[in-house]
Amino acid sequence: MAEKIRVGIIGCGGIANGKHMPAIKKVPYAEMVAFCDIVGERAEEAAEKFGAAGAKAYTDYKELLADKSIDLVHVLTPNRSHGFITVDALEAGKHVMCEKPMAKTYADAKAMLDAARRTGKKLTIGYQSRWRGDSLYLKEMCDNGELGEIYYARAIALRRRAVPTWGVFLNEYEQGGGPLIDIGTHALDLTLWLMDNYKPKMVVGTSYKKLGQQRRAGNAWGDWDPEAFTTEDSAFGFIVMENGATITLEAAWALNIADPREAVCLLAGDKAGADFFGEGDALRINRVHCGRQSVEVPNFDAGGVAFYDGAGSEPSELECLAFYEAVKNDSEVPTKPEQAIVVTRILEAIYESAATGKPVYFED
């Protein structure tokens, strides 16, 4: 590999501009040299704003992948194309950071994992909620056994009226679903990671289209188009793991609740419990101490978390840098595709159960 990791961006929309490209800019040994988007102007604008000298713009991602000098690509397209673009990138000899969710379907996710193993290239999925200071703190507690056996959890991504009205978020064909696959995926990934439990046994799910046809709905980002709203507006899952642990997953873009929470969870172990339900979604640890019930609220105001020299404290920056360190040092990626594929499999099972009215059992 050259002195700098040469990066290609596939998909130059909101998540690229808001998360990935600013984070890559903070990596001192990386440079963005190629940008692709089906809207050529977006690729050209990204190249001008974030690209190295001589950066190229494309409308066909396969032309970008043909450049043998590119070491790594970020796949930042709608969910439907995560699978085949990632497989093509891995086969072209590139390492891949794919934005969440891993794929629209479990079959696509498995093809991605198989391609990573076959090619020996590194693949990671963008679940930046793991990199929040409170998440890292709780993960250390869980890994140290301070909560004991975690046998009950709630994964929560509930908005009151915050439906994304831009891009293809409301398009079921492109995205594979609505809030469950969009924000529920973050809550489920965070919960499974904290529990270190990736063996589901059975899922029951429900999904609803109750509010998507309403007008003047008080949406945070303005009224949505009911005709374009083809996904669910809320979905819920009941997950039983092989070891008997129970997880409930709650996801909604629009739900008549007064206390919305997003990308948080509750964990109940046989030694202690934890949740993100404090003021401002603060992390709380509950336990019995000296025979008395107690609640602890860690202080995250004093200093940040910096794992690498020059690292910022933003979760997206830490996530990006950790992956680039894994590429540079040929070490293990922080968010493993073997973990992310379980998230996709559970989400798909919730949608299947919601459609059939029957539980879904996992064979392996």
C-alpha positions in Angstrom: 0.0 0.0 0.0 1.2 3.5 -0.8 2.0 6.0 1.9 -1.6 7.1 2.0 -4.7 5.0 1.7 -6.4 5.9 -1.5 -10.2 6.1 -1.0 -13.2 5.9 -3.3 -16.7 7.1 -2.4 -19.6 5.3 -4.0 -22.8 7.3 -3.2 -22.4 11.0 -2.6 -25.7 11.8 -0.8 -26.6 12.8 2.7 -24.8 10.1 4.7 -21.6 10.6 2.6 -21.6 14.4 3.2 -22.9 14.3 6.8 -20.8 11.4 8.2 -18.3 9.6 6.1 -16.4 12.2 4.0 -15.9 14.6 7.0 -14.6 11.7 9.1 -12.2 10.5 6.3 -10.8 14.1 6.2 -9.7 13.6 9.8 -7.6 10.6 8.9 -4.1 12.0 8.2 -2.9 9.0 6.1 -6.0 8.8 3.8 -7.0 10.7 0.7 -10.2 10.6 -1.3 -9.3 10.3 -4.9 -12.5 9.1 -6.6 -16.2 9.9 -6.2 -19.2 8.2 -7.8 -22.9 9.0 -7.8 -25.7 8.4 -10.3 -26.2 12.1 -10.2 -23.0 13.3 -11.8 -23.2 16.8 -10.2 -23.1 15.3 -6.7 -20.0 13.4 -7.5 -18.3 16.4 -9.0 -19.3 18.6 -6.0 -17.9 16.0 -3.5 -14.7 15.7 -5.5 -14.3 19.5 -5.4 -15.1 19.8 -1.6 -13.4 16.7 -0.2 -11.1 15.3 -2.9 -7.4 15.2 -3.2 -5.8 17.1 -6.2 -6.8 15.4 -9.4 -9.7 13.5 -7.8 -12.0 11.9 -10.4 -15.8 11.9 -10.6 -17.9 9.0 -12.0 -21.5 8.0 -12.5 -20.7 4.3 -13.0 -19.2 2.7 -9.9 -17.6 -0.1 -11.9 -15.4 2.5 -13.6 -14.3 3.7 -10.2 -13.5 0.1 -9.1 -11.4 -0.5 -12.2 -8.8 2.0 -10.8 -6.3 -0.4 -9.3 -4.7 2.4 -7.3 -7.7 2.7 -5.0 -7.2 0.7 -1.8 -10.6 1.2 0.0 -14.1 2.2 -0.9 -17.1 3.4 1.2 -20.4 2.1 -0.1 -23.0 4.8 0.8 -25.9 3.9 -1.5 -29.5 2.9 -0.8 -29.8 -0.4 1.0 -30.9 -2.4 -2.1 -27.4 -1.9 -3.7 -25.2 -2.5 -0.7 -24.9 -6.2 -1.5 -23.8 -6.2 -5.1 -21.7 -3.1 -5.0 -19.8 -4.4 -1.9 -19.2 -7.8 -3.5 -18.0 -6.1 -6.7 -15.7 -3.9 -4.7 -14.2 -6.8 -2.7 -13.7 -8.8 -5.9 -11.9 -5.7 -7.4 -9.4 -5.9 -4.5 -10.8 -3.1 -2.4 -11.4 -3.0 1.4 -14.9 -1.9 2.1 -16.7 0.3 4.7 -20.4 -0.2 4.0 -23.0 2.1 5.6 -25.6 0.3 7.8 -27.6 -1.8 7.4 -25.3 -4.5 6.0 -27.8 -5.3 3.3 -31.5 -5.3 2.4 -31.7 -9.1 2.8 -29.8 -11.9 4.6 -28.9 -13.5 1.3 -27.2 -10.3 0.1 -25.4 -10.0 3.4 -24.2 -13.6 3.2 -22.9 -12.9 -0.3 -20.9 -9.9 1.1 -19.5 -12.0 3.9 -18.6 -14.8 1.6 -16.8 -12.4 -0.7 -14.8 -10.9 2.1 -13.6 -14.3 3.2 -12.9 -15.4 -0.3 -10.9 -12.3 -1.3 -9.2 -11.7 2.1 -10.2 -8.0 2.0 -11.5 -6.2 5.0 -15.2 -5.5 5.3 -16.9 -3.5 8.1 -20.4 -1.9 8.5 -21.1 1.6 9.7 -22.7 1.3 13.2 -21.3 4.4 14.8 -23.5 4.2 17.9 -21.0 1.7 19.3 -18.4 4.6 19.3 -20.3 6.9 21.7 -18.6 7.5 25.0 -21.5 6.0 27.0 -21.6 2.9 24.7 -17.9 2.2 25.1 -18.2 2.7 28.9 -21.1 0.2 29.2 -19.3 -2.2 26.8 -16.3 -2.3 29.2 -18.7 -3.0 32.1 -20.4 -5.8 30.2 -17.1 -7.4 29.1 -15.9 -7.2 32.7 -19.0 -9.1 33.9 -20.3 -6.3 36.0 -23.9 -6.8 34.8 -23.6 -10.6 35.1 -25.6 -12.7 32.7 -27.8 -10.4 30.6 -31.0 -12.2 30.0 -33.4 -9.4 29.1 -32.9 -6.3 26.9 -34.9 -3.7 25.1 -33.5 -2.2 21.8 -35.2 1.1 21.2 -35.4 3.5 18.2 -38.7 5.4 18.6 -39.4 8.8 17.1 -42.6 10.7 17.7 -43.0 12.4 14.3 -39.5 12.4 12.6 -40.0 10.8 9.2 -37.2 11.4 6.7 -38.8 12.9 3.7 -35.7 13.1 1.4 -33.9 10.6 -0.8 -35.5 7.1 -1.0 -36.2 6.6 2.7 -39.9 6.0 2.1 -39.3 3.7 -0.9 -39.6 0.0 0.3 -38.1 -1.4 -2.9 -34.9 0.7 -2.5 -34.6 0.4 1.2 -36.2 -2.9 2.2 -38.3 -1.3 4.8 -38.8 1.8 6.9 -37.8 2.6 10.5 -37.0 -1.0 11.4 -34.2 -1.3 8.9 -33.2 2.4 9.1 -32.9 3.2 12.8 -34.0 0.0 14.5 -30.9 -1.5 13.0 -28.7 0.8 15.2 -30.5 -0.1 18.4 -30.4 -3.8 17.7 -26.7 -3.7 16.8 -25.9 -1.8 19.9 -27.8 -4.3 22.1 -26.3 -7.5 20.6 -22.8 -6.0 20.8 -23.2 -5.0 24.4 -24.6 -8.5 25.2 -22.0 -10.2 23.0 -24.9 -12.5 21.9 -25.3 -13.3 18.3 -27.2 -16.6 18.3 -31.0 -16.0 17.8 -33.4 -18.9 18.1 -36.8 -17.4 17.3 -38.4 -14.1 16.3 -42.0 -12.8 16.3 -42.7 -9.5 14.6 -45.4 -7.0 13.8 -45.3 -3.9 11.6 -47.8 -1.1 11.0 -48.8 1.4 8.4 -51.0 3.5 10.6 -49.8 7.1 10.2 -48.1 7.2 6.8 -51.3 8.2 5.0 -52.0 11.1 7.3 -51.5 14.7 6.1 -50.5 17.7 8.2 -48.9 15.2 10.5 -46.6 17.6 12.4 -43.5 15.9 11.1 -40.1 17.4 12.2 -38.9 17.6 8.6 -42.2 18.8 7.0 -45.1 16.9 5.5 -44.4 13.6 3.8 -46.1 12.5 0.6 -48.6 9.7 1.5 -48.4 8.3 -2.0 -44.6 7.9 -1.7 -44.7 6.4 1.8 -44.6 2.7 0.9 -42.8 1.4 4.0 -44.0 0.7 7.6 -44.1 3.6 10.0 -43.4 1.4 13.0 -42.4 -2.2 13.7 -41.7 -4.3 16.7 -39.9 -7.6 17.4 -39.7 -10.2 20.1 -36.5 -12.1 19.9 -35.5 -15.2 21.8 -31.8 -16.2 21.8 -30.4 -19.7 22.0 -29.3 -19.2 25.6 -32.8 -18.1 26.6 -32.2 -14.4 26.7 -35.1 -12.2 25.5 -34.8 -9.0 23.5 -37.6 -6.7 22.4 -37.0 -4.3 19.5 -39.1 -1.2 19.0 -38.7 1.0 16.0 -40.8 3.9 14.7 -40.5 7.0 12.6 -44.0 8.2 13.6 -45.6 7.0 16.8 -48.0 8.7 19.2 -45.6 8.7 22.2 -44.5 11.6 24.4 -41.1 10.3 25.2 -39.2 9.3 22.1 -35.7 7.7 22.3 -33.4 6.6 19.6 -30.4 4.2 19.3 -30.6 3.3 23.0 -31.2 0.1 25.0 -32.0 -1.4 28.3 -30.0 -4.3 29.7 -31.0 -6.4 32.7 -28.4 -8.8 34.1 -28.4 -11.0 37.2 -25.8 -8.7 38.9 -26.9 -5.2 37.7 -28.8 -3.4 35.0 -28.2 -0.4 32.7 -30.2 1.9 30.5 -29.9 5.1 28.6 -33.1 6.6 30.1 -31.6 9.3 32.3 -32.0 13.0 31.7 -30.9 13.7 28.1 -30.7 9.9 27.5 -27.9 9.7 30.0 -26.5 6.2 30.9 -27.7 4.9 34.2 -26.4 1.8 36.1 -28.7 0.2 38.6 -27.7 -2.3 41.2 -28.0 -3.3 44.8 -25.1 -2.0 46.8 -24.6 -2.7 50.5 -28.1 -4.0 50.6 -29.6 -0.9 49.1 -30.9 -0.1 45.6 -28.7 2.4 43.9 -28.5 4.2 40.6 -25.2 5.5 39.2 -24.9 8.1 36.4 -21.4 8.2 35.0 -20.0 11.6 34.1 -18.9 11.9 30.5 -18.3 15.7 30.6 -14.7 15.5 31.8 -12.6 14.8 28.7 -13.3 12.7 25.7 -12.3 9.3 24.4 -9.2 9.3 22.2 -7.9 5.9 21.2 -5.4 7.1 18.6 -3.2 10.1 18.5 -5.1 13.0 17.0 -8.4 11.3 17.1 -11.5 13.4 17.7 -14.3 12.5 20.0 -17.1 12.2 17.4 -18.4 8.6 17.0 -18.2 8.8 13.2 -14.5 9.9 13.4 -13.5 7.1 15.9 -15.3 4.5 13.8 -13.7 5.6 10.6 -10.2 5.8 12.1 -10.5 2.4 13.8 -11.3 0.8 10.4 -8.4 2.6 8.7 -6.1 1.5 11.5 -7.2 -2.1 10.9 -6.5 -1.7 7.1 -3.1 -0.1 7.7 -2.0 -2.6 10.4 -3.7 -5.6 8.9 -5.6 -6.2 12.1 -9.2 -7.1 13.0 -11.9 -4.7 12.0 -13.9 -3.2 14.9 -17.4 -4.0 13.6 -17.2 -7.5 12.2 -19.4 -8.5 9.2 -20.1 -11.7 11.1 -21.9 -9.6 13.7 -23.7 -7.3 11.3 -25.1 -10.2 9.3 -27.0 -11.3 12.4 -28.7 -7.9 12.7 -29.8 -8.2 9.1 -31.1 -11.7 9.6 -33.1 -10.7 12.6 -34.6 -7.7 10.9 -35.6 -9.8 7.9 -37.2 -12.3 10.2 -39.3 -9.6 11.9 -40.6 -8.4 8.5 -41.3 -12.0 7.5 -43.2 -12.7 10.8 -45.1 -9.5 10.4 -46.2 -10.5 6.9 -47.1 -14.1 7.7 -48.4 -13.7 11.2 -46.2 -16.6 12.2 -43.0 -16.9 14.3 -39.7 -17.4 12.4 -37.3 -20.1 13.7 -33.6 -20.1 12.8 -32.2 -23.4 11.7 -28.6 -22.7 12.6 
